[in-house]
Amino acid sequence: MSITSFSKPSDTEVLHKFINNSNIIGFVGKGIVVQNENETKYIRTVKIKLNKEEVLQKVIFIKNGVKWLFKSIENDTNINHSKENILVK
C-alpha cells in the first residue's frame, strides 16, 4: 500500500492535543508523512506561545491499522521554517 492512499489526522485533531488552544499562533508549513518498514508517522508543526516566547512544536501521530494514534508532542529544533509558511488561524 502506498502512502498516498492513507488518510491523515485533521488539523482539529492536532490542535486537541494542546491543553490551552489560546496559545496557538498557527501551523507551520504542511504536515508530513514519514514511513519505513516498521511504522508510518504523521508530523505536524505548530507555532505556539509558551511563557511569552514563540516556540515550534511537532505533534506526532503513528498509523495503527486504519487509525492514527497520538504519540507525542516534541520541541522542533529545525530553524529552517520561514515566516511565509506560518498559517495563522
All heavy atoms as an XYZ file, in Angstrom:
721
protein
N       0.852     -1.174      0.000
C       0.000      0.000      0.000
C       0.892      1.228      0.000
O       1.869      1.307      0.721
C      -0.883     -0.028      1.245
C      -1.839      1.115      1.303
S      -2.880      1.126      2.778
C      -3.767     -0.392      2.602
N       0.573      2.183     -0.803
C       1.390      3.392     -0.884
C       0.926      4.440      0.122
O      -0.199      4.410      0.593
C       1.325      3.969     -2.290
O       0.051      4.506     -2.523
N       1.814      5.364      0.417
C       1.500      6.445      1.365
C       0.316      7.270      0.898
O      -0.503      7.709      1.687
C       2.731      7.350      1.564
C       3.800      6.600      2.339
C       2.373      8.637      2.288
C       5.081      7.360      2.522
N       0.194      7.477     -0.404
C      -0.854      8.358     -0.909
C      -2.255      7.826     -0.639
O      -3.216      8.582     -0.692
C      -0.694      8.591     -2.420
O      -0.686      7.328     -3.081
C       0.577      9.355     -2.712
N      -2.386      6.553     -0.323
C      -3.714      6.012     -0.059
C      -4.125      6.178      1.401
O      -5.218      5.831      1.771
C      -3.776      4.531     -0.454
O      -2.927      3.782      0.385
N      -3.244      6.721      2.239
C      -3.544      6.902      3.649
C      -4.272      8.213      3.896
O      -4.000      9.222      3.266
C      -2.271      6.929      4.492
C      -1.559      5.623      4.600
C      -0.227      5.596      4.929
C      -2.210      4.421      4.401
C       0.451      4.404      5.049
C      -1.553      3.234      4.520
C      -0.212      3.214      4.842
N      -5.182      8.194      4.846
C      -5.737      9.443      5.352
C      -4.703     10.021      6.314
O      -3.679      9.411      6.569
C      -7.054      9.174      6.064
O      -6.819      8.364      7.193
N      -4.970     11.182      6.864
C      -4.073     11.761      7.865
C      -4.913     12.458      8.920
O      -6.071     12.790      8.672
C      -3.087     12.724      7.219
C      -3.735     13.918      6.556
C      -2.693     14.819      5.953
C      -3.300     16.018      5.299
N      -4.053     16.905      6.146
N      -4.363     12.667     10.112
C      -5.114     13.374     11.140
C      -5.459     14.792     10.684
O      -4.666     15.448     10.011
C      -4.149     13.407     12.323
C      -3.220     12.271     12.080
C      -3.072     12.187     10.599
N      -6.631     15.250     11.051
C      -7.052     16.601     10.685
C      -6.350     17.624     11.575
O      -5.831     17.293     12.647
C      -8.561     16.753     10.836
O      -8.904     16.725     12.215
N      -6.332     18.880     11.136
C      -5.746     19.937     11.952
C      -6.480     20.067     13.287
O      -5.878     20.383     14.304
C      -5.767     21.267     11.201
C      -4.763     21.290     10.048
O      -3.885     20.402     10.006
O      -4.862     22.190      9.206
N      -7.764     19.805     13.289
C      -8.545     19.838     14.531
C      -8.031     18.792     15.513
O      -7.880     19.065     16.702
C     -10.037     19.594     14.244
O     -10.485     20.585     13.329
C     -10.860     19.657     15.512
N      -7.747     17.582     15.023
C      -7.199     16.533     15.888
C      -5.843     16.943     16.447
O      -5.534     16.662     17.607
C      -7.066     15.223     15.117
C      -8.389     14.584     14.763
C      -8.206     13.364     13.881
O      -8.013     13.551     12.661
O      -8.247     12.256     14.431
N      -5.032     17.607     15.626
C      -3.729     18.080     16.079
C      -3.904     19.099     17.197
O      -3.268     19.013     18.246
C      -2.928     18.694     14.907
C      -1.669     19.378     15.406
C      -2.585     17.624     13.868
N      -4.793     20.071     17.011
C      -4.991     21.126     18.000
C      -5.543     20.603     19.317
O      -5.258     21.159     20.374
C      -5.912     22.210     17.445
C      -5.358     23.018     16.279
C      -6.389     24.030     15.808
C      -4.063     23.713     16.646
N      -6.316     19.528     19.288
C      -6.881     18.971     20.516
C      -5.811     18.385     21.432
O      -6.089     18.124     22.603
C      -7.931     17.901     20.194
C      -9.244     18.485     19.815
N     -10.134     18.995     20.718
C      -9.816     18.664     18.599
C     -11.194     19.453     20.095
N     -11.021     19.271     18.795
N      -4.605     18.205     20.950
C      -3.533     17.657     21.774
C      -2.865     18.714     22.640
O      -2.043     18.413     23.491
C      -2.481     16.949     20.902
C      -3.053     15.779     20.140
C      -3.737     14.805     21.075
C      -4.501     13.740     20.338
N      -5.365     12.978     21.209
N      -3.214     19.987     22.435
C      -2.682     21.063     23.255
C      -3.703     21.414     24.325
O      -4.891     21.526     24.053
C      -2.377     22.301     22.402
C      -1.198     22.102     21.498
C      -1.377     21.671     20.201
C       0.083     22.326     21.964
C      -0.303     21.471     19.364
C       1.178     22.122     21.136
C       0.982     21.693     19.834
N      -3.239     21.611     25.544
C      -4.134     21.882     26.667
C      -4.851     23.214     26.501
O      -6.046     23.319     26.680
C      -3.346     21.860     27.997
C      -2.838     20.445     28.250
C      -4.206     22.330     29.159
C      -1.859     20.340     29.392
N      -4.131     24.257     26.122
C      -4.709     25.594     26.023
C      -4.575     26.089     24.590
O      -3.530     26.593     24.203
C      -4.004     26.537     26.996
C      -4.635     27.902     27.028
O      -5.540     28.200     26.244
N      -4.166     28.737     27.921
N      -5.625     25.960     23.810
C      -5.583     26.346     22.401
C      -5.379     27.840     22.196
O      -5.018     28.260     21.111
C      -6.868     25.917     21.682
C      -6.904     24.424     21.455
O      -5.913     23.738     21.654
N      -8.038     23.927     21.040
N      -5.594     28.668     23.224
C      -5.431     30.113     23.055
C      -3.970     30.494     22.837
O      -3.685     31.595     22.393
C      -5.998     30.853     24.264
O      -5.264     30.536     25.418
N      -3.048     29.600     23.159
C      -1.627     29.878     22.970
C      -1.141     29.532     21.574
O       0.014     29.754     21.250
C      -0.788     29.105     23.989
C      -0.990     29.642     25.398
O      -1.268     30.815     25.575
N      -0.859     28.781     26.374
N      -1.999     28.983     20.737
C      -1.591     28.571     19.408
C      -1.593     29.766     18.471
O      -2.573     30.495     18.373
C      -2.509     27.457     18.879
C      -2.305     26.209     19.729
C      -2.232     27.167     17.412
C      -3.257     25.099     19.436
N      -0.479     29.953     17.786
C      -0.348     31.048     16.834
C      -0.743     30.567     15.451
O      -1.440     31.249     14.725
C       1.088     31.593     16.849
C       1.383     32.203     18.222
C       1.293     32.608     15.731
C       2.814     32.575     18.440
N      -0.297     29.378     15.057
C      -0.651     28.845     13.747
C       0.179     27.642     13.371
O       1.089     27.238     14.091
N      -0.153     27.075     12.226
C       0.574     25.934     11.700
C       1.767     26.430     10.890
O       1.718     27.495     10.302
C      -0.320     25.080     10.808
C      -1.388     24.363     11.573
C      -2.684     24.836     11.568
C      -1.104     23.233     12.296
C      -3.667     24.190     12.272
C      -2.081     22.570     13.009
C      -3.379     23.047     12.999
N       2.809     25.634     10.844
C       3.990     25.948     10.058
C       4.075     24.937      8.924
O       4.187     23.735      9.167
C       5.266     25.893     10.923
C       6.496     26.190     10.082
C       5.160     26.868     12.081
N       4.001     25.418      7.698
C       4.087     24.528      6.546
C       2.940     23.541      6.500
O       1.855     23.789      7.019
N       3.212     22.396      5.889
C       2.224     21.325      5.790
C       2.701     20.142      6.606
O       3.886     19.996      6.868
C       2.048     20.899      4.333
C       1.485     21.997      3.462
C       1.271     21.504      2.068
C       0.668     22.621      1.219
N       0.360     22.187     -0.126
N       1.765     19.289      7.002
C       2.134     18.073      7.703
C       2.873     17.135      6.762
O       2.704     17.199      5.547
N       3.715     16.273      7.339
C       4.442     15.310      6.518
C       4.178     13.896      7.016
O       3.902     13.680      8.195
C       5.958     15.589      6.505
C       6.550     15.495      7.917
C       6.278     16.929      5.890
C       8.058     15.468      7.941
N       4.240     12.956      6.096
C       4.126     11.542      6.424
C       5.495     10.917      6.210
O       6.111     11.095      5.158
C       3.076     10.832      5.540
C       3.053      9.337      5.826
C       1.702     11.433      5.764
N       5.992     10.221      7.240
C       7.284      9.542      7.174
C       7.012      8.059      7.366
O       6.360      7.666      8.336
C       8.235     10.055      8.278
C       9.565      9.340      8.220
C       8.414     11.553      8.184
N       7.511      7.258      6.444
C       7.211      5.828      6.505
C       8.495      5.027      6.355
O       9.344      5.334      5.530
C       6.242      5.463      5.384
C       5.788      4.031      5.397
C       4.796      3.743      4.284
O       4.924      4.254      3.184
N       3.809      2.930      4.576
N       8.633      3.991      7.182
C       9.671      2.995      6.982
C       9.008      1.628      7.083
O       7.783      1.538      7.178
C      10.835      3.171      7.972
C      10.438      2.943      9.419
O       9.559      2.146      9.729
N      11.079      3.666     10.329
N       9.778      0.577      7.085
C       9.169     -0.756      7.075
C       8.453     -1.108      8.374
O       7.619     -2.007      8.406
C      10.225     -1.820      6.763
C      11.381     -1.801      7.740
C      12.570     -2.584      7.241
O      12.869     -2.504      6.044
O      13.185     -3.278      8.071
N       8.737     -0.384      9.460
C       8.140     -0.697     10.756
C       6.960      0.178     11.154
O       6.103     -0.257     11.915
C       9.200     -0.618     11.862
C      10.315     -1.605     11.641
O      10.085     -2.732     11.238
N      11.537     -1.168     11.876
N       6.938      1.423     10.688
C       5.871      2.321     11.114
C       5.675      3.468     10.133
O       6.540      3.772      9.325
C       6.128      2.872     12.514
C       7.284      3.825     12.606
C       7.537      4.339     14.012
O       6.825      3.957     14.951
O       8.468      5.141     14.170
N       4.513      4.111     10.270
C       4.187      5.298      9.496
C       3.844      6.404     10.486
O       3.010      6.213     11.368
C       2.996      5.040      8.560
O       3.325      3.954      7.692
C       2.663      6.262      7.734
N       4.506      7.562     10.342
C       4.285      8.697     11.235
C       3.709      9.853     10.436
O       4.049     10.057      9.275
C       5.596      9.202     11.837
C       6.254      8.296     12.807
C       7.502      8.989     13.331
C       8.314      8.077     14.211
N       9.548      8.739     14.681
N       2.853     10.634     11.095
C       2.384     11.909     10.570
C       2.876     12.980     11.530
O       2.643     12.891     12.743
C       0.858     11.947     10.456
C       0.336     13.291     10.009
C       0.498     13.714      8.697
C      -0.299     14.142     10.897
C       0.027     14.953      8.278
C      -0.779     15.375     10.491
C      -0.608     15.772      9.182
O      -1.066     17.001      8.762
N       3.569     13.993     11.007
C       4.152     15.035     11.846
C       3.627     16.391     11.376
O       3.692     16.717     10.201
C       5.691     15.014     11.760
C       6.221     13.629     12.166
C       6.295     16.119     12.624
C       7.685     13.410     11.848
N       3.077     17.165     12.326
C       2.531     18.491     12.026
C       3.195     19.477     12.969
O       3.208     19.290     14.197
C       1.014     18.474     12.255
C       0.294     19.710     11.773
C       0.242     19.715     10.246
N      -0.784     20.624      9.776
C      -0.514     21.797      9.205
N       0.712     22.200      9.034
N      -1.507     22.559      8.783
N       3.772     20.542     12.423
C       4.459     21.546     13.226
C       3.510     22.703     13.523
O       2.818     23.190     12.642
C       5.713     22.066     12.491
O       6.555     20.940     12.206
C       6.483     23.052     13.345
N       3.504     23.112     14.786
C       2.632     24.183     15.259
C       3.490     25.208     15.986
O       4.377     24.863     16.758
C       1.556     23.623     16.218
C       0.669     24.724     16.751
C       0.741     22.544     15.545
N       3.211     26.492     15.730
C       3.888     27.570     16.444
C       2.988     28.001     17.580
O       1.825     28.332     17.363
C       4.172     28.731     15.504
C       5.033     29.811     16.113
C       5.409     30.829     15.055
C       6.434     31.783     15.584
N       6.831     32.758     14.552
N       3.516     27.974     18.809
C       2.723     28.347     19.981
C       3.472     29.391     20.804
O       4.672     29.579     20.651
C       2.389     27.126     20.867
C       3.648     26.534     21.481
C       1.618     26.085     20.097
C       3.370     25.547     22.582
N       2.724     30.042     21.668
C       3.323     30.984     22.613
C       3.410     30.271     23.953
O       2.408     29.853     24.514
C       2.485     32.251     22.724
C       3.166     33.354     23.484
C       2.422     34.654     23.329
C       3.355     35.580     22.594
N       2.787     36.901     22.365
N       4.633     30.103     24.436
C       4.881     29.372     25.673
C       5.746     30.247     26.569
O       6.866     30.595     26.195
C       5.587     28.047     25.354
C       5.787     27.065     26.480
C       4.447     26.563     27.024
C       6.593     25.871     25.982
N       5.221     30.616     27.720
C       5.942     31.505     28.641
C       6.404     32.784     27.941
O       7.552     33.191     28.052
C       7.137     30.783     29.266
C       6.716     29.599     30.092
O       5.661     29.596     30.713
N       7.527     28.562     30.096
N       5.497     33.392     27.192
C       5.720     34.650     26.472
C       6.773     34.542     25.367
O       7.257     35.532     24.866
C       6.085     35.768     27.437
C       4.991     36.072     28.445
C       5.365     37.222     29.320
C       4.248     37.485     30.318
N       4.531     38.588     31.209
N       7.121     33.328     24.984
C       8.088     33.109     23.919
C       7.453     32.235     22.844
O       6.717     31.298     23.150
C       9.329     32.403     24.479
C      10.418     32.178     23.467
C      11.626     31.487     24.081
O      11.795     31.542     25.303
O      12.377     30.880     23.312
N       7.706     32.555     21.568
C       7.175     31.745     20.475
C       8.096     30.556     20.231
O       9.305     30.725     20.073
C       7.053     32.580     19.201
C       6.005     33.655     19.316
C       5.884     34.497     18.060
O       6.600     34.228     17.082
O       5.066     35.421     18.065
N       7.509     29.349     20.247
C       8.283     28.127     20.022
C       7.558     27.256     19.000
O       6.346     27.361     18.814
C       8.504     27.327     21.326
C       9.330     28.106     22.320
C       7.188     26.911     21.954
N       8.320     26.391     18.361
C       7.757     25.423     17.426
C       7.686     24.069     18.108
O       8.633     23.647     18.770
C       8.627     25.315     16.167
C       8.767     26.573     15.328
C       9.683     26.312     14.140
C       7.420     27.060     14.849
N       6.558     23.400     17.945
C       6.400     22.052     18.476
C       5.845     21.145     17.395
O       5.053     21.580     16.551
C       5.491     22.039     19.702
C       6.119     22.755     20.882
C       5.411     22.470     22.177
O       4.208     22.266     22.207
N       6.155     22.462     23.261
N       6.279     19.889     17.430
C       5.813     18.895     16.477
C       4.825     17.965     17.181
O       5.125     17.444     18.251
C       6.976     18.058     15.947
C       7.992     18.834     15.160
C       9.047     17.941     14.562
C       9.914     17.343     15.635
N      11.075     16.616     15.115
N       3.665     17.781     16.567
C       2.681     16.823     17.060
C       2.839     15.577     16.192
O       2.780     15.662     14.968
C       1.248     17.382     16.963
C       0.245     16.380     17.508
C       1.147     18.698     17.711
N       3.053     14.433     16.839
C       3.356     13.201     16.109
C       2.262     12.168     16.342
O       1.884     11.898     17.485
C       4.722     12.643     16.537
C       5.804     13.703     16.263
C       5.033     11.332     15.818
C       7.153     13.371     16.825
N       1.761     11.608     15.229
C       0.790     10.524     15.251
C       1.429      9.296     14.586
O       2.241      9.430     13.676
C      -0.471     10.900     14.452
C      -1.318     11.957     15.099
C      -1.033     13.297     14.948
C      -2.425     11.602     15.865
C      -1.806     14.283     15.527
C      -3.214     12.575     16.454
C      -2.909     13.914     16.289
N       1.031      8.109     15.038
C       1.504      6.848     14.470
C       0.316      6.114     13.868
O      -0.758      6.035     14.474
C       2.155      5.949     15.560
C       3.331      6.660     16.208
C       2.573      4.598     14.997
C       4.517      6.864     15.305
N       0.510      5.569     12.682
C      -0.550      4.797     12.000
C      -0.641      3.416     12.638
O       0.357      2.721     12.798
C      -0.195      4.684     10.514
C      -1.253      4.026      9.685
C      -2.332      5.014      9.374
C      -3.207      4.479      8.264
N      -4.329      5.314      8.024
N      -1.869      3.026     13.016
C      -2.111      1.697     13.584
C      -3.317      1.125     12.861
O      -4.457      1.480     13.173
C      -2.359      1.795     15.086
C      -2.536      0.440     15.734
O      -2.352     -0.587     15.104
N      -2.884      0.446     17.003
N      -3.098      0.283     11.867
C      -4.190     -0.223     11.045
C      -4.728      0.906     10.197
O      -3.998      1.516      9.435
N      -6.012      1.225     10.359
C      -6.603      2.339      9.604
C      -6.741      3.599     10.452
O      -7.247      4.604      9.984
C      -7.989      1.949      9.026
C      -7.844      0.837      8.012
C      -8.956      1.571     10.126
N      -6.282      3.550     11.701
C      -6.403      4.690     12.610
C      -5.053      5.345     12.858
O      -4.011      4.705     12.789
C      -6.966      4.242     13.960
C      -8.380      3.738     13.906
C      -8.858      3.380     15.289
C     -10.277      2.879     15.237
N     -10.771      2.543     16.562
N      -5.104      6.653     13.147
C      -3.929      7.387     13.593
C      -4.012      7.538     15.107
O      -5.019      7.992     15.640
C      -3.883      8.770     12.953
C      -3.520      8.748     11.509
C      -4.381      8.806     10.453
C      -2.220      8.655     10.949
N      -3.690      8.764      9.273
C      -2.351      8.668      9.557
C      -0.936      8.561     11.494
C      -1.264      8.598      8.702
C       0.149      8.497     10.634
C      -0.019      8.511      9.263
N      -2.963      7.146     15.809
C      -2.901      7.260     17.259
C      -1.899      8.341     17.640
O      -0.794      8.392     17.096
C      -2.482      5.930     17.880
C      -3.359      4.721     17.547
C      -2.764      3.464     18.158
C      -4.780      4.939     18.037
N      -2.284      9.185     18.581
C      -1.387     10.225     19.071
C      -0.186      9.578     19.742
O      -0.330      8.651     20.543
C      -2.132     11.122     20.060
C      -1.240     12.089     20.775
C      -0.715     13.177     20.098
C      -0.925     11.907     22.102
C       0.118     14.085     20.755
C      -0.110     12.800     22.765
C       0.419     13.890     22.088
N       1.022     10.064     19.412
C       2.231      9.539     20.046
C       2.846     10.549     21.004
O       3.072     10.254     22.162
C       3.258      9.129     19.004
C       4.526      8.566     19.627
C       5.525      8.109     18.599
C       6.756      7.555     19.314
N       7.797      7.181     18.387
N       3.126     11.772     20.504
C       3.814     12.732     21.374
C       3.788     14.137     20.798
O       3.425     14.349     19.647
C       5.277     12.305     21.567
O       5.970     12.346     20.337
N       4.192     15.078     21.653
C       4.468     16.448     21.243
C       5.926     16.689     21.597
O       6.351     16.453     22.726
C       3.566     17.463     21.968
C       2.109     17.242     21.588
C       4.001     18.886     21.650
C       1.141     18.133     22.330
N       6.692     17.157     20.605
C       8.119     17.379     20.803
C       8.483     18.788     20.382
O       7.839     19.366     19.507
C       8.937     16.387     19.968
C       8.667     14.933     20.285
C       9.398     13.984     19.354
O      10.141     14.442     18.461
O       9.219     12.782     19.509
N       9.525     19.339     20.993
C      10.045     20.634     20.551
C      10.670     20.454     19.182
O      11.342     19.462     18.928
C      11.069     21.183     21.533
C      10.426     21.692     22.792
O       9.278     22.115     22.791
N      11.157     21.642     23.891
N      10.450     21.413     18.307
C      11.015     21.378     16.956
C      12.260     22.244     16.951
O      12.187     23.448     17.139
C      10.000     21.890     15.935
C      10.462     21.699     14.508
O      11.636     21.339     14.298
O       9.645     21.905     13.600
N      13.398     21.629     16.740
C      14.656     22.361     16.740
C      15.073     22.787     15.343
O      16.136     23.358     15.158
C      15.780     21.505     17.355
O      15.864     20.271     16.626
C      15.498     21.219     18.820
N      14.221     22.543     14.340
C      14.512     22.933     12.967
C      14.310     24.438     12.823
O      13.206     24.938     12.944
C      13.602     22.179     12.005
C      13.876     22.496     10.560
O      14.743     23.299     10.241
N      13.136     21.871      9.679
N      15.374     25.161     12.527
C      15.279     26.617     12.415
C      15.057     27.058     10.974
O      15.098     28.244     10.672
C      16.537     27.310     12.985
C      17.784     26.840     12.230
C      16.650     27.082     14.463
C      19.041     27.597     12.570
N      14.779     26.129     10.070
C      14.610     26.457      8.657
C      13.185     26.844      8.297
O      12.900     27.079      7.138
C      15.052     25.276      7.780
C      16.540     25.046      7.897
O      17.314     25.975      8.027
N      16.940     23.790      7.873
N      12.271     26.915      9.257
C      10.899     27.299      8.960
C      10.855     28.800      8.708
O      11.305     29.592      9.523
C       9.962     26.961     10.124
C       9.863     25.506     10.392
N       9.295     24.622      9.507
C      10.274     24.765     11.437
C       9.346     23.413     10.006
N       9.935     23.472     11.174
N      10.310     29.202      7.583
C      10.229     30.626      7.272
C       8.881     31.182      7.704
O       7.904     30.456      7.828
C      10.429     30.861      5.775
O       9.355     30.313      5.062
N       8.810     32.489      7.910
C       7.566     33.123      8.335
C       6.484     32.989      7.276
O       5.318     32.992      7.592
C       7.817     34.592      8.652
C       8.609     34.793      9.905
C       8.750     36.259     10.245
C       9.531     36.421     11.531
N       9.697     37.817     11.908
N       6.869     32.843      6.017
C       5.871     32.711      4.954
C       5.092     31.410      5.076
O       4.009     31.281      4.546
C       6.549     32.762      3.572
C       7.191     34.091      3.243
C       8.594     34.225      3.839
O       9.321     33.212      3.877
O       8.951     35.323      4.254
N       5.640     30.423      5.757
C       4.990     29.120      5.875
C       4.007     29.040      7.035
O       3.354     28.036      7.231
C       6.025     28.012      6.029
C       6.741     27.737      4.741
O       6.222     27.981      3.671
N       7.959     27.241      4.833
N       3.913     30.088      7.850
C       3.032     30.041      9.000
C       1.609     30.377      8.588
O       1.362     31.405      7.976
C       3.518     31.010     10.108
C       4.894     30.567     10.585
C       2.534     31.068     11.252
C       5.542     31.528     11.537
N       0.689     29.492      8.921
C      -0.723     29.703      8.617
C      -1.431     30.081      9.904
O      -1.624     29.257     10.774
C      -1.333     28.428      8.043
C      -0.637     27.867      6.800
C      -1.248     26.536      6.418
C      -0.736     28.847      5.650
N      -1.790     31.316     10.052
C      -2.423     31.789     11.280
C      -3.897     31.437     11.251
O      -4.568     31.622     10.253
C      -2.238     33.318     11.435
C      -2.921     33.808     12.684
C      -0.760     33.665     11.435
N      -4.395     30.928     12.383
C      -5.807     30.536     12.456
C      -6.705     31.729     12.596
O      -6.351     32.791     12.977
C      -6.056     29.547     13.573
C      -5.910     30.131     14.975
C      -6.342     29.108     15.979
C      -6.439     29.796     17.341
N      -7.060     29.008     18.313
